[in-house]
Amino acid sequence: MRSFHALILSATTLLASMQAGADYTGNDLFLDCVAMERVALAPRQGEVPDADAALRQGICAGMIAGLQYLANEANIGVCMPDKATNGQALSIVVQWLHKYPEHRAKDFRVLALAAMRGAWPCRTP
């Protein structure tokens, strides 16, 4: 029962935070996700984004982390490996956005989920 309550609380929090970012498309967050991936993979001393870019980078990373959590707790069509990291998920989304620029005008959450489903599909036995 405790895990069910945690799932509901997390899903509610995620949905509320995602609602705040509901107007973001792949185009809006693409460059910020790329920058966030660079920072996550090889942080550089002294490189500080402006406040707006930092916010969008956080939104990118937060939405991806939220989808990762839901993938582990709910059936959203993503079956991540047990040791998958936030950085790996971020890289998967960035690579997908690079590969399919024609879709970047769509809602970022939909695109991130498509990228994660493509990389980590659930297999039926």
PyMOL commands that set and color helices and strands:
alter all, ss='L'
color gray80, all
select helices_A, chain A and resi 2-20+26-41+51-73+86-99+101-103+108-119
alter helices_A, ss='H'
color red, helices_A
deselect
rebuild
show_as cartoon
